[in-house]
């Protein structure tokens, strides 16, 4: 059971309709903005934005509250041009909802603001002196100096081919088997990821080290990954030293059973791995079908 105690103030109060306080479509910020405006003394010219600032209503909340008040007919605005060609905004706040025609008639009774009452919005001048835009000339075909994010072709010509590139391709080929998150790596990115993985192998890391590093960098199962290829590229971007403790796994080696496996070059619905006896590129089933 709730009990209420109320002392009627003897001064400094404003009468409001219960319809305003209990309005089902006005937020608390809209009600506060409206009641604050209605409590101002007669003749006050405080704008809605100034009221929101004094009431500590943020910018986004103020825009929502103002939009609600305009939709319900408590606030009306119109742009007028006064003497000197200066434009100003007239705002009408009412304690009861008004139609657009009713608000227009009330605003028409208000005198137009004079040039001294309209304060132009201050503008900050641009820094520096005005300069003309450059003309003529063409951009250089080949940029000079060191550039980042070189295309794969430039990266391959800048670096010698890694002797572990085939192993790196097999490492990347089994990534979809490690986690459901890695099943949708675009095929066009596998060569790029293989070159990144080859740098890890050249530095002395094993395929298992790389797999475990990638698995540690994956988010939780409840977090969706929209670009798994980009995530793997980010994880393989920097190659740490081999002796770093973070690369030593204290638990069982997750992908030890995949050591030496190679992705079949044949046509399969999903990635198919096999253990080659020599330099085979196709699994036994594909090789058998090719011989028939």
Residue frames relative to the residue before (quaternion, step in Angstrom):
aa qw qx qy qz dx dy dz
X 1.0000 0.0000 0.0000 0.0000 0.00 0.00 0.00
X 0.2277 -0.7809 0.5729 0.1007 3.57 -0.96 0.93
X 0.1464 -0.7638 0.6247 0.0702 3.55 -1.00 0.94
X 0.1403 -0.7886 0.5957 0.0591 3.57 -1.06 0.76
X 0.1033 -0.7690 0.6294 0.0419 3.53 -1.10 0.84
X 0.0088 0.8176 -0.5714 0.0712 3.58 -0.71 1.07
X 0.1354 -0.7607 0.6324 0.0558 3.53 -0.97 1.02
X 0.3669 -0.7376 0.5200 0.2256 3.60 -0.59 1.09
X 0.3947 -0.7220 0.5054 0.2596 3.63 -0.74 0.97
X 0.4377 -0.7057 0.4997 0.2465 3.54 -1.11 0.73
X 0.7902 0.0424 -0.0268 0.6108 3.62 1.23 -0.39
X 0.7882 0.3423 -0.2382 0.4525 3.52 -1.33 0.22
X 0.5547 0.5820 -0.4213 0.4195 3.58 0.82 0.89
X 0.2197 -0.7529 0.6095 0.1157 3.54 -1.33 0.42
X 0.3604 -0.7277 0.5429 0.2139 3.56 -0.97 0.83
X 0.0486 -0.7873 0.6144 -0.0158 3.52 -0.84 1.09
X 0.4811 -0.6290 0.5255 0.3111 3.50 -1.23 0.56
X 0.5477 -0.6096 0.4619 0.3391 3.55 -1.10 0.69
X 0.5670 0.6098 -0.3851 0.3979 3.58 1.17 -0.49
X 0.6335 0.5149 -0.3385 0.4680 3.60 1.12 -0.55
X 0.7024 0.4734 -0.2761 0.4541 3.57 0.78 -1.04
X 0.7748 0.3329 -0.1675 0.5107 3.59 1.02 -0.79
X 0.2954 0.7836 -0.5076 0.2028 3.58 1.20 0.33
X 0.4127 -0.7547 0.4470 0.2457 3.64 -0.62 1.03
X 0.7575 0.3879 -0.2144 0.4793 3.64 1.10 -0.49
X 0.6047 0.5246 -0.3670 0.4738 3.60 1.24 0.20
X 0.3922 -0.7083 0.5375 0.2358 3.55 -0.89 0.95
X 0.6834 -0.4724 0.3512 0.4319 3.56 -1.29 0.19
X 0.6368 0.5138 -0.3387 0.4644 3.61 1.05 -0.69
X 0.6433 0.5150 -0.3293 0.4610 3.60 1.00 -0.76
X 0.6531 0.4976 -0.3179 0.4742 3.61 0.94 -0.83
X 0.6571 0.5024 -0.3199 0.4620 3.60 0.92 -0.84
X 0.6451 0.5210 -0.3196 0.4585 3.59 0.98 -0.83
X 0.6842 0.4858 -0.2880 0.4614 3.57 0.93 -0.90
X 0.6939 0.4702 -0.2915 0.4609 3.60 0.79 -0.93
X 0.6078 0.5429 -0.3547 0.4582 3.59 1.09 -0.67
X 0.6654 0.5006 -0.3032 0.4634 3.57 0.92 -0.91
X 0.6898 0.4812 -0.2876 0.4581 3.60 0.93 -0.88
X 0.6535 0.5130 -0.3208 0.4548 3.61 1.18 -0.39
X 0.5075 0.6478 -0.4330 0.3678 3.61 1.24 -0.15
X 0.5706 -0.6017 0.4217 0.3669 3.61 -1.09 0.59
X 0.6404 -0.5387 0.3925 0.3816 3.55 -1.23 0.52
X 0.7788 0.3050 -0.2434 0.4911 3.55 -0.87 0.95
X 0.4808 0.6604 -0.4532 0.3568 3.62 1.22 -0.10
X 0.2384 -0.7912 0.5542 0.1000 3.58 -0.99 0.89
X 0.2872 0.7780 -0.5152 0.2162 3.57 1.09 0.59
X 0.3821 -0.7366 0.5131 0.2194 3.59 -0.78 1.02
X 0.6518 -0.5147 0.3846 0.4030 3.55 -1.29 0.31
X 0.6479 0.5218 -0.3298 0.4464 3.58 0.97 -0.77
X 0.6389 0.5072 -0.3287 0.4759 3.59 1.05 -0.71
X 0.6257 0.5240 -0.3365 0.4698 3.59 1.03 -0.75
X 0.6493 0.5116 -0.3200 0.4630 3.58 0.94 -0.84
X 0.6345 0.5241 -0.3297 0.4627 3.58 1.05 -0.74
X 0.6770 0.4771 -0.2934 0.4775 3.59 0.93 -0.85
X 0.7056 0.4400 -0.2625 0.4895 3.58 1.08 -0.70
X 0.4067 -0.7411 0.4428 0.2989 3.58 1.35 0.08
X 0.3434 0.6903 -0.5379 0.3409 3.52 0.89 1.06
X 0.4342 -0.7368 0.4601 0.2387 3.58 -0.63 1.13
X 0.7208 -0.4780 0.3015 0.4014 3.52 -1.33 0.32
X 0.6990 0.4546 -0.2842 0.4733 3.60 0.81 -0.97
X 0.6545 0.5047 -0.3142 0.4671 3.59 0.98 -0.83
X 0.6302 0.5337 -0.3347 0.4538 3.58 1.07 -0.74
X 0.6583 0.5090 -0.3169 0.4552 3.59 0.92 -0.86
X 0.6497 0.5001 -0.3191 0.4753 3.60 1.02 -0.77
X 0.6650 0.5008 -0.3082 0.4605 3.58 0.93 -0.89
X 0.6581 0.5022 -0.3131 0.4655 3.59 0.94 -0.83
X 0.6414 0.5175 -0.3293 0.4608 3.59 0.99 -0.78
X 0.6426 0.5149 -0.3234 0.4663 3.61 0.99 -0.78
X 0.6650 0.5018 -0.3097 0.4583 3.59 0.92 -0.87
X 0.6565 0.4916 -0.3159 0.4770 3.60 1.03 -0.71
X 0.6540 0.5104 -0.3236 0.4551 3.59 0.99 -0.75
X 0.7186 0.4271 -0.2502 0.4884 3.60 1.06 -0.68
X 0.5618 -0.6568 0.3616 0.3496 3.61 1.26 0.05
X 0.4995 0.6546 -0.4400 0.3584 3.62 1.19 0.25
X 0.7679 0.2279 -0.1250 0.5855 3.60 1.18 -0.48
X 0.0003 -0.7710 0.6365 -0.0185 3.56 -1.02 0.90
X 0.1057 -0.7895 0.6035 0.0347 3.57 -1.12 0.74
X 0.0535 0.7699 -0.6359 -0.0053 3.53 -1.28 0.44
X 0.3735 -0.7088 0.5572 0.2183 3.54 -1.17 0.67
X 0.0295 -0.7932 0.6078 -0.0235 3.58 -0.87 1.02
X 0.3055 -0.7318 0.5833 0.1757 3.54 -1.24 0.60
X 0.2004 -0.8132 0.5412 0.0755 3.52 -0.62 1.16
X 0.7674 -0.3178 0.2525 0.4963 3.56 -1.26 -0.30
X 0.7724 0.3170 -0.2508 0.4900 3.54 -1.04 0.78
X 0.5418 -0.6579 0.3861 0.3529 3.58 1.26 0.08
X 0.4828 0.6670 -0.4426 0.3551 3.58 1.25 0.17
X 0.3069 -0.7558 0.5568 0.1566 3.54 -0.99 0.91
X 0.0158 -0.7799 0.6256 -0.0042 3.54 -1.14 0.70
X 0.3902 -0.7029 0.5501 0.2260 3.55 -1.30 0.40
X 0.1949 -0.7613 0.6103 0.1001 3.55 -0.84 1.02
X 0.1255 -0.7886 0.6008 0.0376 3.56 -0.91 0.98
X 0.1127 -0.7761 0.6191 0.0406 3.55 -1.00 0.91
X 0.0755 -0.7777 0.6241 -0.0016 3.55 -0.79 1.13
X 0.0360 -0.8140 0.5791 -0.0254 3.58 -0.72 1.05
X 0.5166 -0.6541 0.4677 0.2941 3.53 -1.22 0.56
X 0.7394 0.2604 -0.1784 0.5946 3.57 1.31 -0.23
X 0.5777 -0.5912 0.4144 0.3808 3.61 -1.05 0.58
X 0.1216 -0.7809 0.6117 0.0365 3.55 -1.03 0.92
X 0.4565 -0.6466 0.5326 0.2999 3.53 -1.20 0.57
X 0.6746 -0.4859 0.3508 0.4310 3.58 -1.25 0.23
X 0.6523 0.5113 -0.3223 0.4574 3.62 1.00 -0.77
X 0.6498 0.5099 -0.3193 0.4646 3.57 0.96 -0.84
X 0.6654 0.4905 -0.3113 0.4688 3.59 0.95 -0.84
X 0.6309 0.5392 -0.3417 0.4409 3.61 1.00 -0.77
X 0.6505 0.5126 -0.3232 0.4579 3.60 0.98 -0.77
X 0.6662 0.4877 -0.3090 0.4720 3.60 0.97 -0.78
X 0.6712 0.4877 -0.3105 0.4639 3.60 0.96 -0.80
X 0.6064 0.5701 -0.3583 0.4229 3.58 1.12 -0.61
X 0.6254 0.5428 -0.3419 0.4442 3.60 1.16 -0.47
X 0.6182 0.5551 -0.3550 0.4286 3.60 1.18 -0.46
X 0.4694 -0.6738 0.4849 0.3008 3.60 -0.93 0.81
X 0.5430 -0.6109 0.4663 0.3384 3.54 -1.17 0.62
X 0.5009 -0.6587 0.4571 0.3261 3.62 -0.95 0.75
X 0.4393 -0.6754 0.5281 0.2683 3.54 -1.13 0.72
X 0.6863 -0.4861 0.3406 0.4204 3.55 -1.29 0.26
X 0.6448 0.5242 -0.3324 0.4461 3.60 1.10 -0.58
X 0.6703 0.4953 -0.3008 0.4635 3.58 1.20 -0.49
X 0.6634 0.4687 -0.2993 0.5006 3.60 1.22 -0.38
X 0.1339 -0.7918 0.5944 0.0423 3.55 -0.66 1.13
X 0.3607 -0.7409 0.5131 0.2401 3.62 -0.47 1.09
X 0.5467 -0.6084 0.4614 0.3436 3.55 -1.13 0.64
X 0.4162 -0.7149 0.4893 0.2764 3.61 -0.69 0.99
X 0.1597 -0.7748 0.6069 0.0761 3.55 -1.07 0.81
X 0.3554 -0.7265 0.5497 0.2089 3.53 -0.97 0.88
X 0.3887 -0.7250 0.5077 0.2561 3.60 -0.69 0.99
X 0.5681 -0.5898 0.4477 0.3591 3.54 -1.19 0.54
X 0.5199 -0.6480 0.4620 0.3104 3.54 -1.11 0.71
X 0.7825 0.3340 -0.2405 0.4673 3.56 -1.12 0.63
X 0.5866 -0.5682 0.4490 0.3625 3.51 -1.37 -0.08
X 0.5627 -0.5993 0.4268 0.3768 3.61 -1.05 0.58
X 0.0691 -0.7870 0.6130 0.0102 3.54 -0.98 0.89
X 0.4901 -0.6500 0.4988 0.2974 3.53 -1.19 0.60
X 0.5245 -0.6324 0.4491 0.3511 3.59 -1.01 0.63
X 0.5366 -0.6291 0.4428 0.3468 3.61 -1.04 0.70
X 0.1033 -0.7898 0.6034 0.0375 3.55 -1.05 0.80
X 0.7603 0.3731 -0.2735 0.4561 3.52 -1.23 0.46
X 0.7233 0.4325 -0.3169 0.4352 3.51 -1.28 0.35
X 0.2387 -0.7504 0.6020 0.1323 3.53 -1.31 0.35
X 0.5525 -0.5956 0.4425 0.3797 3.58 -1.08 0.52
X 0.5583 -0.6133 0.4427 0.3408 3.51 -1.13 0.68
X 0.5278 -0.6510 0.4454 0.3150 3.54 -1.01 0.86
X 0.7873 0.1786 -0.0766 0.5851 3.55 0.94 -0.93
X 0.3429 -0.7524 0.5156 0.2244 3.65 -0.48 1.09
X 0.3786 -0.7184 0.5427 0.2144 3.52 -1.13 0.75
X 0.7461 0.3950 -0.2919 0.4495 3.53 -1.24 0.47
X 0.6785 -0.4837 0.3692 0.4115 3.53 -1.37 -0.03
X 0.0599 -0.7887 0.6117 0.0162 3.57 -0.88 0.92
X 0.3841 -0.7188 0.5351 0.2224 3.54 -1.17 0.68
X 0.8086 0.2756 -0.2118 0.4748 3.53 -1.35 0.30
X 0.0923 0.8085 -0.5708 0.1093 3.56 0.75 1.03
X 0.5254 -0.6166 0.4639 0.3585 3.61 -1.06 0.60
X 0.6788 -0.5071 0.3249 0.4202 3.60 -1.17 0.47
X 0.6324 0.5414 -0.3542 0.4260 3.61 0.98 -0.75
X 0.6736 0.4863 -0.3018 0.4677 3.56 0.96 -0.87
X 0.6362 0.5321 -0.3357 0.4466 3.57 1.04 -0.74
X 0.6631 0.5079 -0.3191 0.4477 3.60 0.98 -0.79
X 0.6810 0.4687 -0.2999 0.4760 3.58 1.00 -0.75
X 0.6499 0.5207 -0.3278 0.4462 3.58 1.11 -0.58
X 0.7720 0.2588 -0.1422 0.5628 3.61 1.10 -0.59
X 0.5106 -0.6218 0.4953 0.3276 3.53 -1.16 0.61
X 0.5748 -0.5895 0.4395 0.3591 3.53 -1.15 0.64
X 0.4393 -0.7070 0.4921 0.2551 3.57 -0.90 0.96
X 0.4681 -0.6724 0.4859 0.3046 3.62 -0.98 0.72
X 0.6847 0.4569 -0.2824 0.4926 3.59 1.25 -0.31
X 0.3130 0.7918 -0.4860 0.1973 3.58 1.24 0.31
X 0.6384 0.5176 -0.3410 0.4563 3.62 0.99 -0.73
X 0.6453 0.5012 -0.3207 0.4792 3.58 1.00 -0.79
X 0.6393 0.5222 -0.3293 0.4584 3.57 1.04 -0.75
X 0.6295 0.5198 -0.3435 0.4643 3.60 1.03 -0.69
X 0.6435 0.4988 -0.3241 0.4818 3.59 1.01 -0.76
X 0.6110 0.5505 -0.3419 0.4547 3.59 1.06 -0.74
X 0.6942 0.4575 -0.2756 0.4825 3.57 0.90 -0.93
X 0.6287 0.5771 -0.3388 0.3961 3.59 1.04 -0.71
X 0.7171 0.4322 -0.2576 0.4823 3.60 1.11 -0.58
X 0.3914 0.7412 -0.4765 0.2652 3.61 1.21 0.00
X 0.6481 0.5239 -0.3577 0.4214 3.68 0.88 -0.70
X 0.6473 0.5213 -0.3275 0.4495 3.60 1.20 -0.41
X 0.6062 0.5951 -0.3525 0.3927 3.58 1.20 -0.37
X 0.8038 -0.0391 0.0851 0.5874 3.58 0.99 -0.82
X 0.5491 -0.6052 0.4523 0.3572 3.61 -1.08 0.63
X 0.5734 0.6034 -0.3819 0.4016 3.59 1.14 -0.53
X 0.7377 0.4338 -0.2202 0.4681 3.60 1.10 -0.72
X 0.4389 0.7272 -0.4455 0.2830 3.59 1.21 0.17
X 0.7554 0.3900 -0.1992 0.4875 3.59 1.11 -0.54
X 0.2439 0.7480 -0.5706 0.2354 3.58 0.96 0.83
X 0.4667 -0.6885 0.4627 0.3067 3.64 -0.69 0.96
X 0.5234 -0.6452 0.4465 0.3323 3.62 -0.88 0.81
X 0.6333 0.5590 -0.3383 0.4147 3.58 1.06 -0.64
X 0.6684 0.4965 -0.3019 0.4643 3.60 1.22 -0.33
X 0.4914 0.7011 -0.4291 0.2879 3.60 1.19 -0.31
X 0.6476 0.5135 -0.3356 0.4520 3.58 0.97 -0.75
X 0.6401 0.5138 -0.3257 0.4693 3.58 1.00 -0.78
X 0.6727 0.4830 -0.2971 0.4753 3.59 0.93 -0.87
X 0.6142 0.5484 -0.3542 0.4433 3.60 1.09 -0.66
X 0.6428 0.5078 -0.3300 0.4692 3.60 0.99 -0.74
X 0.6463 0.4997 -0.3261 0.4757 3.59 1.03 -0.71
X 0.6633 0.4955 -0.3097 0.4675 3.59 0.96 -0.84
X 0.6027 0.5683 -0.3642 0.4255 3.60 1.07 -0.65
X 0.6034 0.5521 -0.3572 0.4512 3.59 1.08 -0.61
X 0.6313 0.5162 -0.3273 0.4773 3.58 1.08 -0.69
X 0.6707 0.4883 -0.3023 0.4694 3.58 0.92 -0.86
X 0.6391 0.5196 -0.3286 0.4621 3.59 1.02 -0.73
X 0.6725 0.4932 -0.2938 0.4670 3.59 1.13 -0.61
X 0.6558 -0.5453 0.3089 0.4210 3.60 1.25 0.04
X 0.5139 0.6298 -0.4284 0.3946 3.59 1.25 0.01
X 0.3960 -0.6955 0.5457 0.2481 3.55 -1.18 0.56
X 0.6685 -0.4738 0.3728 0.4355 3.54 -1.30 0.20
X 0.6290 0.5352 -0.3359 0.4529 3.58 1.04 -0.72
X 0.6174 0.5388 -0.3461 0.4569 3.59 1.02 -0.75
X 0.6745 0.4899 -0.2985 0.4647 3.56 0.91 -0.90
X 0.6460 0.5197 -0.3254 0.4546 3.60 0.94 -0.85
X 0.6781 0.4867 -0.2991 0.4624 3.58 0.89 -0.90
X 0.6246 0.5302 -0.3436 0.4590 3.58 1.04 -0.72
X 0.6591 0.4975 -0.3116 0.4700 3.60 0.95 -0.80
X 0.6594 0.5098 -0.3162 0.4531 3.59 0.94 -0.86
X 0.6430 0.5154 -0.3332 0.4582 3.59 1.02 -0.70
X 0.7015 0.4776 -0.2731 0.4530 3.58 1.09 -0.61
X 0.5364 0.6263 -0.4165 0.3828 3.60 1.22 -0.12
X 0.4840 -0.6524 0.4858 0.3227 3.62 -1.06 0.61
X 0.6993 -0.4431 0.3387 0.4471 3.53 -1.31 0.01
X 0.6697 -0.5246 0.3463 0.3954 3.54 -1.25 0.43
X 0.6691 0.5129 -0.3043 0.4434 3.62 1.11 -0.57
X 0.6372 0.5127 -0.3276 0.4732 3.60 1.27 -0.19
X 0.3222 -0.7636 0.5191 0.2088 3.62 -0.56 1.06
X 0.1962 -0.7445 0.6289 0.1081 3.54 -1.16 0.71
X 0.2368 -0.8166 0.5143 0.1125 3.58 -0.39 1.24
X 0.7825 0.1882 -0.1051 0.5841 3.61 1.15 -0.52
X 0.1146 -0.8355 0.5335 0.0646 3.61 0.31 1.18
X 0.6146 0.5524 -0.3613 0.4320 3.60 1.05 -0.66
X 0.6639 0.4967 -0.3039 0.4692 3.56 0.96 -0.81
X 0.6228 0.5350 -0.3403 0.4583 3.58 1.08 -0.68
X 0.6611 0.4852 -0.3111 0.4803 3.60 0.92 -0.87
X 0.6273 0.5288 -0.3423 0.4579 3.61 0.98 -0.75
X 0.6477 0.5070 -0.3194 0.4705 3.57 1.01 -0.76
X 0.6776 0.5004 -0.3004 0.4475 3.60 0.94 -0.86
X 0.7277 0.4140 -0.2384 0.4922 3.59 1.09 -0.65
X 0.4103 0.7525 -0.4526 0.2460 3.58 1.23 -0.06
X 0.7853 0.2328 -0.1126 0.5626 3.60 0.86 -0.96
X 0.2424 -0.7675 0.5822 0.1154 3.56 -0.90 1.00
X 0.2387 -0.7864 0.5497 0.1498 3.65 -0.48 1.10
X 0.6417 -0.4945 0.4095 0.4196 3.54 -1.31 0.12
X 0.6048 -0.6065 0.3822 0.3468 3.55 -1.02 0.74
X 0.7309 0.4559 -0.2570 0.4381 3.58 0.97 -0.78
X 0.3725 0.7280 -0.5039 0.2779 3.61 1.17 0.21
X 0.5027 -0.6700 0.4438 0.3186 3.65 -0.84 0.85
X 0.6112 0.5910 -0.3659 0.3785 3.57 1.06 -0.65
X 0.6940 0.4637 -0.2825 0.4727 3.56 1.20 -0.41
X 0.5906 0.5436 -0.3710 0.4670 3.58 1.29 0.02
X 0.2247 -0.7995 0.5467 0.1068 3.56 -0.56 1.12
X 0.3263 -0.7571 0.5364 0.1808 3.57 -0.84 1.00
X 0.6729 0.4777 -0.2914 0.4839 3.58 1.22 -0.38
X 0.7342 -0.3803 0.2953 0.4787 3.56 -1.24 -0.25
X 0.5168 -0.6351 0.4770 0.3196 3.57 -1.07 0.69
X 0.4237 -0.7691 0.4217 0.2260 3.51 -0.44 1.29
X 0.8239 0.2147 -0.0938 0.5160 3.58 0.82 -0.95
X 0.2176 0.7933 -0.5401 0.1777 3.58 1.03 0.68
X 0.6402 0.5372 -0.3333 0.4365 3.59 1.05 -0.68
X 0.6727 0.4940 -0.2989 0.4627 3.58 1.22 -0.31
X 0.4115 0.7103 -0.4790 0.3111 3.60 1.27 0.00
X 0.8188 0.2343 -0.1895 0.4887 3.55 -0.90 0.93
X 0.5263 0.6326 -0.4215 0.3809 3.60 1.25 -0.07
X 0.1465 -0.7778 0.6081 0.0610 3.54 -1.19 0.61
X 0.4662 -0.6703 0.5020 0.2854 3.55 -1.09 0.73
X 0.4504 -0.6899 0.5009 0.2649 3.54 -0.90 0.96
X 0.3956 -0.7354 0.5089 0.2092 3.55 -0.98 0.94
X 0.5193 0.6497 -0.4107 0.3735 3.58 1.28 -0.02
X 0.6057 -0.5554 0.4268 0.3775 3.53 -1.34 -0.01
X 0.0993 0.7772 -0.6082 0.1272 3.53 -0.64 1.22
X 0.5701 -0.5841 0.4464 0.3668 3.56 -1.18 0.51
X 0.7810 0.1039 -0.0470 0.6140 3.58 1.04 -0.81
X 0.6793 -0.4741 0.3570 0.4316 3.54 -1.28 0.29
X 0.0990 -0.7971 0.5956 0.0100 3.57 -0.82 1.07
X 0.1731 -0.7939 0.5800 0.0585 3.56 -0.81 1.07
X 0.0295 0.7697 -0.6377 0.0017 3.54 -1.22 0.54
X 0.4243 -0.6807 0.5353 0.2647 3.56 -1.26 0.44
X 0.2593 -0.7944 0.5250 0.1612 3.63 -0.32 1.15
X 0.4175 -0.6855 0.5395 0.2546 3.52 -1.19 0.66
X 0.7856 0.1070 -0.0594 0.6065 3.53 1.22 -0.55
X 0.7612 -0.2963 0.2558 0.5171 3.52 -0.62 -1.19
X 0.2314 0.7952 -0.5310 0.1794 3.59 1.11 0.59
X 0.2451 -0.7645 0.5817 0.1310 3.53 -1.18 0.70
X 0.7270 0.3429 -0.2168 0.5540 3.61 1.29 -0.21
X 0.5283 -0.6239 0.4759 0.3243 3.53 -1.16 0.68
X 0.7061 -0.4771 0.3114 0.4205 3.58 -1.27 0.26
X 0.6407 0.5237 -0.3362 0.4497 3.62 1.01 -0.75
X 0.6694 0.4837 -0.3065 0.4733 3.60 0.92 -0.87
X 0.6449 0.5164 -0.3275 0.4584 3.58 1.00 -0.79
X 0.6448 0.5143 -0.3218 0.4650 3.58 1.03 -0.78
X 0.6636 0.4985 -0.3085 0.4648 3.60 0.92 -0.83
X 0.6428 0.5292 -0.3237 0.4495 3.58 1.07 -0.67
X 0.6828 0.4892 -0.2853 0.4616 3.57 1.11 -0.67
X 0.6035 0.5724 -0.3626 0.4203 3.62 1.21 -0.38
